[in-house]
Amino acid sequence: MIRSSDFEPAWWLPGPHLQTIWPVFFRHRPRLPLRFERVELPDHDFLDIAWLNRCPDAPQVLLLHGLEGSIQSHYAAGLLQNLSQAGFNAVFMHFRGCSGEPNRLTRGYHSGETGDLSTIVDHVENCSNDAVSAIVGFSLGGNVLLKWLGEAKERPTLKKAVAVSVPFRLDQCAERLDQGVSKLYRDYLLRKMRYSYRRKFASMQSPLDVDVNSLKSFRDFDDKVTAPLHGFNGVDHYYTESSSRQYLQRIRTDTLLLHALDDPFMLPETVPFESELSPSVTLEISAHGGHVGFVAGSSPWKTRYWLDERITAYLSDLR
């Protein structure tokens, strides 16, 4: 099902770019009593997770970040705090190498890597003796979540999922980020990706013969780095296999997709058709909101982060 969102953007943040940029630079990150844990993975690598609350019988929600994101991302602590105040336990999962320390193996994470998500869901449930009731993914994390939901066997204990600003077609998103003002996001993220690559391979031998400083587009980076590091036969193979749009028809968990038509990371045709959605999937579309923005409120001093409100409300019947 596709339906219109009730999101109304702040009048003082018109357009997609202010919606996207404002929370990155100006949103307050609350200090939370998080407990960090390093999880050893079956291939002898690791990733780090952060727990918030351990209340008996409270529903467990798992959060997944976007490209080069972390617990410091603007959407992370705010949503964790909202979930906690609403009576949920929450866990934040860092993808490999995103928690501040390079991971051990030459491989890392990517938009289609779902094995680590399965590992962490099992780990959280084994450690807490509580099922993961819901999973929320942002951008790349949303793509991973939707692919995982579509390819995995149904988990009866997983009741709901939310995916925000998802790059449903990776090839189209790479194309969009080469256009107009969106090149600023491309260049910002590529700087972070090149830095992460150099930092990791400062202490180990890279299997690739590539000068990452020469890679000026997502397509180039994914062709020369992401694809070969993760066993894909080039960028087109990676984009084709890892894009989540083809998995939407297979999803059996109640899932809410939140998407803005003015998202500067997407082309208009990136939005799925209703015929591509399973009966369990609802695509909620707003005209405005940018990329993981959705900022509302009457003034900068009375800012409302609508995503927190919408996600918490959607999950409220799990309590």
C-alpha positions in Angstrom: 0.0 0.0 0.0 1.1 3.6 -0.7 -0.3 6.5 1.2 0.5 10.1 1.8 2.3 11.2 4.9 1.1 13.9 7.3 4.6 15.4 7.7 4.7 19.2 7.4 8.2 20.6 7.1 9.3 23.5 9.2 8.7 26.8 7.3 12.2 28.0 8.2 13.8 24.9 6.5 12.3 25.0 3.0 13.6 22.7 0.4 15.4 19.3 0.6 18.9 20.5 1.3 18.1 22.5 4.5 15.9 19.6 5.7 18.8 17.2 5.1 21.7 19.3 6.5 20.1 21.0 9.5 19.9 18.0 11.8 23.4 16.9 10.9 24.9 20.2 12.2 22.4 21.5 14.7 20.5 18.6 16.3 21.4 18.1 20.0 22.7 14.6 20.7 21.4 13.7 24.2 23.8 11.8 26.5 22.5 8.4 27.2 23.5 5.6 29.6 24.6 3.3 26.9 26.4 0.0 27.5 28.8 -0.9 24.6 29.6 -4.5 23.7 32.0 -5.9 21.2 30.5 -8.9 19.4 32.9 -11.5 17.9 31.7 -12.7 14.6 31.9 -16.3 13.1 34.7 -15.2 10.7 36.8 -13.8 13.5 36.0 -10.2 12.8 34.0 -8.0 15.2 31.4 -5.3 15.3 30.2 -3.1 18.2 26.7 -2.6 19.5 25.3 -0.3 22.2 22.5 -1.3 24.6 20.0 1.2 26.1 17.8 -0.1 29.0 17.4 -3.7 30.0 13.9 -3.5 31.4 12.2 -6.9 31.9 9.3 -7.6 29.5 9.9 -4.3 27.5 9.9 -4.8 23.7 13.4 -4.8 22.1 14.1 -2.5 19.1 17.3 -2.8 17.0 18.6 0.3 15.1 20.8 0.3 11.9 22.6 3.4 10.7 23.4 4.7 7.2 26.5 4.9 5.1 29.5 5.8 7.2 27.2 6.4 10.1 27.5 5.6 13.8 26.0 6.2 17.2 27.0 9.8 16.7 24.7 10.2 13.7 22.1 12.9 14.2 19.2 10.4 14.1 20.7 7.9 16.5 20.6 9.2 20.1 17.4 11.1 19.6 15.4 8.1 18.5 17.1 5.9 21.2 16.0 8.5 23.8 12.4 8.6 22.4 12.2 4.8 22.4 13.4 4.6 25.9 11.0 7.2 27.1 8.2 5.3 25.4 9.0 2.1 27.2 11.2 0.2 24.8 14.6 -1.5 25.2 16.9 -0.5 22.3 20.1 -1.8 20.7 22.2 0.2 18.2 24.2 -1.9 15.8 27.4 -0.5 14.2 28.3 -2.1 10.8 31.9 -3.4 10.6 34.5 -0.6 11.0 31.9 2.1 11.8 32.3 2.3 15.6 35.6 4.2 15.6 38.1 1.3 15.1 38.8 -0.5 11.8 37.6 -4.0 11.7 40.1 -6.9 11.4 39.4 -8.3 7.9 40.0 -6.7 4.5 36.2 -6.9 3.9 33.9 -4.4 5.5 30.2 -3.6 5.2 28.0 -2.7 2.2 24.4 -2.1 1.2 23.6 -5.7 0.6 25.4 -7.4 3.6 22.7 -9.1 5.6 24.7 -11.9 7.4 25.9 -9.6 10.1 22.3 -8.4 10.8 21.2 -12.1 11.3 24.2 -12.6 13.7 23.3 -9.6 15.8 19.6 -10.4 16.0 20.5 -13.8 17.3 23.1 -12.4 19.6 20.7 -9.8 21.1 18.0 -12.4 21.6 20.4 -14.9 23.2 21.9 -12.3 25.6 18.7 -10.7 26.7 16.3 -13.7 26.5 14.0 -11.3 24.7 13.0 -11.4 21.1 13.8 -8.5 18.8 10.3 -7.1 18.3 11.2 -4.4 15.8 14.1 -3.2 13.6 14.6 0.4 12.3 17.0 1.1 9.5 18.2 4.4 8.1 19.3 4.9 4.4 21.9 2.1 3.8 20.7 0.4 7.0 17.2 0.5 5.6 18.3 -1.1 2.4 20.1 -3.9 4.4 17.0 -4.4 6.5 14.6 -4.7 3.6 16.9 -7.1 1.7 17.2 -9.2 4.9 13.4 -9.2 5.4 12.9 -10.3 1.9 15.4 -13.0 1.7 15.1 -14.5 5.3 12.7 -17.0 6.6 9.9 -15.3 8.5 10.7 -14.7 12.2 7.4 -14.8 14.1 8.8 -12.9 17.0 9.8 -9.9 14.8 6.6 -7.9 14.7 7.5 -4.7 12.8 10.1 -2.9 10.8 10.7 0.6 9.7 13.0 1.8 6.9 13.7 5.5 6.3 15.1 7.2 3.2 16.1 3.9 1.5 18.2 3.8 -1.6 15.9 1.2 -3.2 18.0 1.3 -6.4 21.7 1.7 -5.7 22.5 2.5 -9.4 20.0 5.3 -9.5 21.2 6.8 -6.2 24.8 6.8 -7.5 23.5 8.6 -10.6 21.5 11.1 -8.6 24.5 12.0 -6.4 26.4 13.0 -9.5 23.9 15.8 -10.3 23.6 19.4 -9.1 23.8 20.3 -5.5 23.7 16.6 -4.6 27.4 16.4 -5.6 28.1 18.0 -2.2 26.7 15.0 -0.4 28.6 12.7 -2.7 31.9 14.5 -2.1 31.3 14.6 1.7 30.6 10.8 1.9 33.4 9.9 -0.5 35.9 11.8 1.7 34.7 9.7 4.7 34.9 6.5 2.7 38.3 7.2 1.3 39.5 8.0 4.9 38.1 4.8 6.2 39.9 2.8 3.5 43.2 4.5 4.1 42.9 4.1 7.9 42.1 0.4 7.7 44.9 -0.3 5.2 47.5 1.7 7.1 47.9 -1.3 9.4 47.3 -4.2 6.9 48.0 -5.0 3.3 45.2 -4.1 0.9 44.3 -6.8 -1.6 43.5 -4.0 -4.1 45.7 -2.1 -6.4 43.8 1.2 -6.3 44.4 4.9 -5.6 41.3 5.8 -3.7 42.1 9.5 -4.0 41.4 9.2 -7.7 37.9 7.9 -7.2 35.5 10.8 -7.6 32.0 9.1 -7.8 30.1 6.4 -5.9 30.1 4.3 -9.1 33.9 4.5 -9.3 34.4 3.7 -5.6 31.9 0.9 -5.6 33.5 -0.6 -8.8 37.1 -0.3 -7.6 36.7 -0.9 -3.9 33.3 -2.1 -2.6 32.6 -4.7 -5.3 36.0 -6.5 -5.3 36.4 -6.4 -1.5 33.1 -8.2 -1.2 33.2 -10.8 -4.0 31.2 -9.0 -6.6 32.1 -9.0 -10.3 32.1 -5.2 -10.7 29.8 -2.4 -9.8 26.8 -3.5 -11.8 26.8 -6.9 -10.2 27.0 -5.3 -6.7 24.2 -2.8 -7.4 21.9 -5.5 -9.0 22.4 -8.0 -6.2 22.3 -5.5 -3.3 19.4 -3.2 -4.1 16.4 -3.8 -1.9 13.6 -2.9 -4.3 13.5 -6.4 -5.8 12.9 -7.9 -2.3 9.9 -5.8 -1.3 7.4 -8.2 -2.7 8.8 -11.0 -0.5 8.5 -9.2 2.9 6.1 -10.8 5.4 6.8 -8.7 8.4 4.7 -5.5 8.9 6.9 -2.9 7.5 6.7 0.9 7.2 8.7 2.8 4.6 9.2 6.5 5.1 10.3 8.4 2.0 10.4 12.0 0.8 9.9 12.8 -2.9 12.4 15.6 -2.7 15.2 13.3 -1.3 18.4 14.6 -2.9 19.9 11.1 -2.8 17.2 9.7 -5.1 15.7 10.0 -8.6 11.9 10.2 -8.9 11.8 6.8 -10.4 13.6 5.3 -7.4 10.3 5.1 -5.6 8.7 1.6 -5.9 5.4 1.1 -7.5 2.5 -0.2 -5.4 2.6 -3.5 -7.3 6.1 -4.1 -6.0 5.0 -4.0 -2.4 3.9 -7.1 -0.5 0.6 -6.8 1.5 2.8 -6.4 4.6 4.6 -3.2 3.3 3.3 0.3 3.6 5.1 3.1 1.7 4.4 6.4 3.3 5.4 9.3 1.0 5.8 13.0 1.8 6.4 15.7 -0.7 9.2 17.2 1.4 11.6 16.0 4.1 15.0 15.6 2.3 17.2 12.6 3.2 16.7 11.4 6.8 15.5 15.0 7.6 11.8 15.4 8.2 12.3 18.4 10.5 9.2 20.2 11.8 8.4 22.9 14.4 7.4 26.5 14.5 11.0 27.8 15.0 14.6 26.7 15.5 14.0 26.9 19.2 10.9 24.6 19.0 12.2 22.0 16.6 10.4 18.8 16.2 12.0 15.7 14.8 9.0 14.1 13.1 10.8 10.8 12.4 11.2 10.1 16.1 7.5 10.7 16.6 6.3 8.7 13.6 8.5 5.7 14.3 7.6 5.6 18.0 3.9 5.9 17.3 4.1 3.1 14.7 5.8 0.8 17.2 3.5 1.8 20.2 1.2 -1.2 20.0 4.2 -3.5 20.7 4.3 -2.3 24.3 
